[in-house]
Amino acid sequence: MKLYFSTRNIPQLQGLSLAERMQRLERAAKKLTVPEKTFLNLLKLLVIIPAFSFLLRIASDWTSLLWALLIFLLYPLVVKPVQYSLSTKYLASLSTKDKQ
C-alpha cells in the first residue's frame, strides 16, 4: 500500500482543485468496507489515547502537556496518509461514474 501524504500526489485526483479532491475523497471514504473503517478507527484511537493519558498527568508534570500537544499535532501526519491510501482504490469507480 502506497502512502499519500498529500491529495496532490494521488494520480486519480491530479488536475482537480482542492475542493474537488476533498469531495471525491470523502465520497470514496464512504465506500470503505467495515474492516477498513475498523482499522482506521483503531489507528485513530492508538494515536489519541496516549495524548489523553498525558493530559491526565498534567497535575504532576507540566511537560506532559507539551507531549500531548505534540501528539495532537502529529495526528494528521499519521492518520490522513492511511485514510488517503485506503480510499484511493475506490476513486477509480467514482471517476467512471463521473465520465458517464
C-alpha positions in Angstrom: 0.0 0.0 0.0 1.4 3.3 -1.1 1.0 6.2 1.4 -0.1 9.5 0.1 0.8 12.5 2.3 -1.0 15.0 0.1 -4.0 14.8 -2.1 -2.0 16.3 -4.9 0.1 13.1 -5.1 -2.9 10.8 -5.8 -2.9 10.1 -9.5 -6.7 9.9 -9.9 -7.1 13.4 -8.4 -4.4 15.3 -10.3 -5.6 18.3 -12.1 -8.5 18.9 -9.7 -9.0 21.8 -7.3 -8.6 21.2 -3.6 -12.4 21.3 -3.0 -13.0 18.7 -5.7 -10.2 16.5 -4.4 -11.6 16.6 -0.9 -15.1 16.0 -2.1 -14.1 12.9 -4.1 -12.0 11.5 -1.2 -15.0 12.0 1.1 -17.2 10.0 -1.3 -14.5 7.3 -1.6 -14.2 7.1 2.1 -17.9 6.4 2.4 -17.3 3.3 0.3 -14.7 1.8 2.7 -15.6 -1.7 3.9 -16.3 -2.4 7.6 -12.8 -3.9 8.3 -11.1 -0.9 6.7 -13.2 1.5 8.7 -12.5 -0.5 11.8 -8.8 -0.5 11.1 -8.8 3.3 10.6 -10.8 3.9 13.8 -8.4 1.7 15.8 -5.5 3.6 14.4 -7.1 6.9 15.4 -7.6 5.5 18.9 -4.0 4.4 19.1 -2.9 7.9 18.4 -5.4 9.8 20.6 -5.3 7.6 23.8 -1.7 8.4 24.6 -2.4 12.1 24.3 -5.3 11.9 26.8 -3.1 9.9 29.2 -0.6 12.7 29.0 -3.3 15.2 29.7 -4.3 13.3 32.9 -0.7 13.6 34.1 -0.6 17.4 33.9 -1.2 17.9 37.6 2.1 16.1 38.5 4.2 17.0 35.4 3.5 20.1 33.3 5.7 18.8 30.5 3.2 16.1 29.7 1.0 19.0 28.3 3.8 19.5 25.7 3.8 15.8 24.8 0.0 15.8 24.4 0.2 18.8 22.2 2.9 17.2 20.1 0.8 14.0 19.7 -2.3 16.1 18.6 -0.2 17.9 16.0 1.2 14.6 14.7 -2.3 13.1 14.4 -2.9 14.2 10.8 0.5 13.0 9.7 -0.3 9.5 10.9 -4.0 9.1 10.2 -4.5 11.0 6.9 -2.0 9.2 4.7 -3.5 5.9 5.8 -7.0 7.2 5.1 -6.0 8.5 1.7 -4.3 5.2 0.8 -7.4 3.2 1.8 -9.7 5.5 -0.2 -7.7 5.5 -3.4 -8.9 2.2 -4.6 -12.5 3.5 -4.6 -11.6 6.6 -6.6 -11.5 4.6 -9.9 -15.2 3.6 -9.5 -16.0 7.3 -8.8 -14.2 8.5 -11.9 -16.0 6.1 -14.2 -19.3 7.4 -12.8 -18.2 11.0 -13.5 -17.4 10.2 -17.1 -20.9 8.8 -17.8 
